[in-house]
Amino acid sequence: MSSWVWGEVPEGFDKIRAGGRMALIRADTAAQADVMTSPDALGEHTAAFGRGALAMLPLDGGDALVRRYRHGGALRALTGDLFFTWPPRPFRELALTEAARARGVPTVEVLAALVEPVAGPVYRGWLVTRRLEGARDLWEAVRSVAPTAKRAHLEASARAVRAMHRCGIIHRDLNLKNILVRSEGGTARGYIIDFDKSRLSPAEVPPPHAQNNLERLKRSINKLDPERRHISAADWELFLRAYGEAG
């Protein structure tokens, strides 16, 4: 029963029940559990970042970002932010992200996953992650930086995607907004985020699955940049070349 409710709880996380909510919280931030599970933390005061609007949450040791789970596509109009799959999606994404980090994938640090039961098996969910200071998603970056910096961001992103595939992670929604980039010591570095519904492979992702992932990323480019004003065909070739050279 516990595994059906909590799923696979990664080492270093505590199970907490507070205010009618269930939470998995990183043990070294448990002292701030009340802040992370409060109604204000899970509200709608937002800043644009990544896939969409996220709540900014000040914590000791740095800001956190709170993402509320919502359906996409046609389901959004029908069910909005209500889910009924168990173990809950926030708990599963936490476990997947921790597995990815343990395997060496550059990604963000998850601080907590929260679930609020609504009625029966129906719930709402949130994921709290450490904010990467100075990071922006790849779509924002390629539209706002100089050509030389854009090249560096694309190459860093390609290396991050290659690292993910080499570590056996199949991302189910790889797109320009799920790749973050920032400068670290004068060098661009890429991070992969949003592992909701991703899959773990026991070894390196097989080439056909890796290629499918790259094709999904290319569709994201065509959707966001149909005229290819910001990511040209030559830019995409640059990305693929850096991906291949990453080994």
Backbone torsions as a table, in degrees:
resi	resn	phi	psi	omega
1	MET	NA	-42.4	-178.8
2	SER	-60.6	-41.6	-179.6
3	SER	-67.2	-30.1	178.0
4	TRP	-68.9	-33.7	-178.2
5	VAL	-84.4	-49.6	-172.4
6	TRP	-97.1	-19.8	-175.7
7	GLY	72.7	-156.2	178.8
8	GLU	-86.8	108.6	-175.9
9	VAL	-86.5	117.1	-179.7
10	PRO	-65.0	153.2	176.5
11	GLU	-61.1	138.7	178.2
12	GLY	94.6	6.6	178.3
13	PHE	-119.3	142.4	179.5
14	ASP	-106.1	144.6	173.0
15	LYS	-86.8	129.3	-178.1
16	ILE	-135.5	139.7	170.9
17	ARG	-117.5	125.4	-177.3
18	ALA	-151.7	129.0	176.0
19	GLY	57.8	34.9	-179.1
20	GLY	81.1	1.5	179.7
21	ARG	-107.7	153.4	172.8
22	MET	-109.2	140.4	-177.5
23	ALA	-143.5	143.9	165.7
24	LEU	-107.1	118.2	-173.0
25	ILE	-125.3	133.7	178.3
26	ARG	-56.1	129.1	-171.7
27	ALA	-57.1	-37.0	-177.2
28	ASP	-77.2	-1.1	173.4
29	THR	-118.3	11.3	-175.8
30	ALA	-60.9	-25.7	178.9
31	ALA	-63.9	-19.6	179.8
32	GLN	-105.7	19.5	-178.3
33	ALA	-58.7	-39.3	-179.6
34	ASP	-61.7	-36.9	179.3
35	VAL	-67.8	-44.8	-174.9
36	MET	-72.7	-23.2	-178.9
37	THR	-102.0	3.9	-178.0
38	SER	-74.6	154.5	177.7
39	PRO	-57.2	-37.1	180.0
40	ASP	-62.7	-39.0	-178.9
41	ALA	-64.8	-30.7	-175.8
42	LEU	-98.9	15.8	-175.6
43	GLY	-82.7	-158.8	-172.6
44	GLU	-111.3	7.9	176.2
45	HIS	-69.8	118.1	-163.5
46	THR	-133.5	164.4	169.9
47	ALA	-136.9	139.7	-179.0
48	ALA	-67.6	131.2	-178.7
49	PHE	-169.5	142.0	175.5
50	GLY	58.7	-131.4	-175.3
51	ARG	-70.6	-22.6	-176.4
52	GLY	-177.2	-151.0	-176.9
53	ALA	-84.3	128.4	-179.8
54	LEU	-122.7	150.4	175.2
55	ALA	-80.0	134.9	175.9
56	MET	-92.2	130.2	-175.8
57	LEU	-126.9	110.2	177.9
58	PRO	-70.4	129.4	177.4
59	LEU	-132.4	159.5	171.8
60	ASP	-62.2	129.7	179.7
61	GLY	92.8	4.0	178.1
62	GLY	129.0	158.2	-178.8
63	ASP	-71.6	153.5	173.0
64	ALA	-119.7	161.2	175.8
65	LEU	-118.8	137.2	-178.4
66	VAL	-113.6	119.8	178.4
67	ARG	-107.5	125.7	176.9
68	ARG	-90.7	133.5	-179.1
69	TYR	-75.4	131.0	176.4
70	ARG	-139.3	147.4	175.5
71	HIS	-70.8	154.1	174.0
72	GLY	-108.3	172.3	175.5
73	GLY	62.0	-145.3	-175.4
74	ALA	-65.6	-29.2	-178.1
75	LEU	-65.9	-24.6	-176.6
76	ARG	-60.1	-40.7	-179.2
77	ALA	-69.5	-26.7	-176.3
78	LEU	-89.4	-45.2	-172.5
79	THR	-119.1	-10.6	175.2
80	GLY	55.7	-111.8	-177.1
81	ASP	-108.8	19.9	-178.9
82	LEU	-99.7	134.0	-178.7
83	PHE	-131.7	161.3	178.2
84	PHE	-143.8	11.7	177.5
85	THR	-84.3	134.9	-178.7
86	TRP	-126.2	143.9	-3.4
87	PRO	-57.1	153.2	-175.1
88	PRO	-59.5	148.7	-178.0
89	ARG	-58.6	-40.2	177.8
90	PRO	-60.2	-39.9	-179.8
91	PHE	-67.9	-38.6	178.8
92	ARG	-68.2	-40.0	179.2
93	GLU	-66.8	-37.7	175.8
94	LEU	-57.5	-48.9	-179.2
95	ALA	-62.0	-40.6	178.8
96	LEU	-66.2	-41.4	-179.7
97	THR	-66.1	-40.8	177.6
98	GLU	-65.1	-38.2	177.0
99	ALA	-64.2	-41.0	178.6
100	ALA	-63.6	-44.7	178.7
101	ARG	-61.5	-41.5	-179.2
102	ALA	-64.2	-29.5	179.9
103	ARG	-84.9	-6.2	177.0
104	GLY	102.9	11.4	178.2
105	VAL	-76.4	130.1	176.7
106	PRO	-71.3	113.7	-178.5
107	THR	-152.0	179.3	-178.2
108	VAL	-83.8	164.3	178.4
109	GLU	-92.2	121.7	176.3
110	VAL	-82.2	129.7	178.8
111	LEU	-97.7	-32.2	-178.0
112	ALA	-164.3	153.1	169.9
113	ALA	-126.5	133.2	-174.0
114	LEU	-127.4	145.1	179.2
115	VAL	-134.6	134.3	177.2
116	GLU	-119.1	105.0	177.3
117	PRO	-59.8	139.3	-179.3
118	VAL	-108.3	-56.1	177.7
119	ALA	-161.7	126.7	-178.3
120	GLY	57.8	-128.7	-179.4
121	PRO	-84.8	0.6	-175.3
122	VAL	-82.4	139.0	-178.1
123	TYR	-148.5	165.7	166.5
124	ARG	-111.3	155.4	-176.9
125	GLY	-142.0	155.9	179.3
126	TRP	-141.5	153.6	173.7
127	LEU	-127.8	130.7	-179.1
128	VAL	-110.0	123.3	-179.2
129	THR	-126.6	152.6	175.4
130	ARG	-67.4	132.7	179.2
131	ARG	-73.7	132.5	174.4
132	LEU	-86.7	102.5	-176.6
133	GLU	-58.8	128.9	176.7
134	GLY	83.6	-0.4	-178.9
135	ALA	-87.0	151.0	172.3
136	ARG	-143.8	158.4	-178.8
137	ASP	-72.0	158.0	-173.0
138	LEU	-61.4	-35.2	179.8
139	TRP	-63.1	-43.6	177.5
140	GLU	-66.1	-41.1	-175.8
141	ALA	-62.8	-46.8	-175.1
142	VAL	-67.7	-18.4	179.5
143	ARG	-90.4	-8.9	-170.2
144	SER	-129.7	1.4	-178.0
145	VAL	-113.3	165.2	177.5
146	ALA	-69.1	158.0	-178.0
147	PRO	-53.1	-40.2	-179.6
148	THR	-66.7	-39.2	178.0
149	ALA	-69.2	-36.8	178.1
150	LYS	-60.5	-43.7	178.2
151	ARG	-58.2	-45.1	-179.9
152	ALA	-63.3	-39.3	179.5
153	HIS	-67.2	-41.7	179.2
154	LEU	-64.2	-41.8	179.9
155	GLU	-67.2	-40.6	178.0
156	ALA	-64.4	-39.2	178.2
157	SER	-65.2	-41.1	178.8
158	ALA	-62.1	-40.8	178.8
159	ARG	-65.2	-37.0	178.5
160	ALA	-66.1	-42.6	178.4
161	VAL	-64.3	-41.7	178.4
162	ARG	-63.1	-40.9	177.6
163	ALA	-61.0	-41.0	178.4
164	MET	-60.6	-46.7	-179.6
165	HIS	-67.7	-38.3	179.2
166	ARG	-64.2	-30.8	-179.5
167	CYS	-87.4	2.3	174.0
168	GLY	85.5	27.5	179.7
169	ILE	-108.5	123.9	175.5
170	ILE	-102.9	108.4	-177.7
171	HIS	-80.6	127.6	-176.0
172	ARG	-87.7	-5.6	-179.2
173	ASP	-145.8	53.6	-178.2
174	LEU	-74.3	115.6	179.5
175	ASN	-148.6	175.2	-174.1
176	LEU	-62.6	-22.6	-178.4
177	LYS	-92.9	-5.3	176.8
178	ASN	-103.8	13.5	172.6
179	ILE	-120.8	123.7	177.6
180	LEU	-105.6	148.2	177.2
181	VAL	-135.2	147.6	172.8
182	ARG	-158.0	164.3	178.2
183	SER	-90.1	131.7	177.7
184	GLU	-131.3	109.2	-178.9
185	GLY	62.7	32.9	179.7
186	GLY	83.4	2.2	179.8
187	THR	-119.9	138.6	178.3
188	ALA	-74.8	140.7	175.8
189	ARG	-134.9	140.1	-180.0
190	GLY	-104.8	151.0	178.4
191	TYR	-133.9	143.8	175.9
192	ILE	-104.3	135.4	-180.0
193	ILE	-129.1	174.5	175.2
194	ASP	60.9	75.2	179.8
195	PHE	-92.7	18.3	176.3
196	ASP	-55.2	125.0	177.8
197	LYS	70.4	9.8	176.1
198	SER	-71.3	170.0	-177.6
199	ARG	-128.8	147.6	176.8
200	LEU	-101.0	132.0	174.3
201	SER	-104.0	144.0	-179.2
202	PRO	-64.5	-20.6	179.4
203	ALA	-138.5	-166.2	178.7
204	GLU	-56.0	142.6	-179.7
205	VAL	-59.6	127.6	179.2
206	PRO	-58.7	144.7	-177.3
207	PRO	-49.5	-42.7	179.8
208	PRO	-60.8	-39.4	179.1
209	HIS	-70.7	-38.6	177.2
210	ALA	-62.6	-41.0	179.2
211	GLN	-64.2	-39.7	176.8
212	ASN	-60.6	-39.8	177.9
213	ASN	-61.9	-43.5	179.6
214	LEU	-66.4	-37.2	177.5
215	GLU	-65.3	-36.0	176.8
216	ARG	-63.8	-41.4	177.2
217	LEU	-62.9	-40.0	178.5
218	LYS	-64.6	-37.8	176.8
219	ARG	-63.6	-35.0	176.9
220	SER	-63.1	-40.8	177.8
221	ILE	-62.3	-47.2	-178.8
222	ASN	-63.3	-32.2	-179.9
223	LYS	-74.0	-45.9	-177.4
224	LEU	-80.5	-28.0	-174.5
225	ASP	-133.2	63.6	-173.4
226	PRO	-60.3	-28.9	179.2
227	GLU	-88.8	-1.8	179.8
228	ARG	53.1	45.5	178.2
229	ARG	-79.4	-29.6	-174.7
230	HIS	-106.9	-31.3	174.9
231	ILE	-126.7	96.4	-176.9
232	SER	-77.8	173.8	175.5
233	ALA	-59.0	-38.2	178.3
234	ALA	-66.4	-36.3	176.8
235	ASP	-64.0	-41.6	179.0
236	TRP	-64.4	-39.1	176.5
237	GLU	-64.4	-37.7	175.6
238	LEU	-60.9	-44.6	178.6
239	PHE	-59.4	-49.2	-178.6
240	LEU	-63.1	-36.8	179.5
241	ARG	-66.1	-43.6	178.4
242	ALA	-65.9	-36.6	177.4
243	TYR	-61.3	-46.9	-178.6
244	GLY	-66.8	-37.5	-178.4
245	GLU	-75.1	-15.2	-179.8
246	ALA	-70.1	-14.7	174.2
247	GLY	78.4	NA	NA
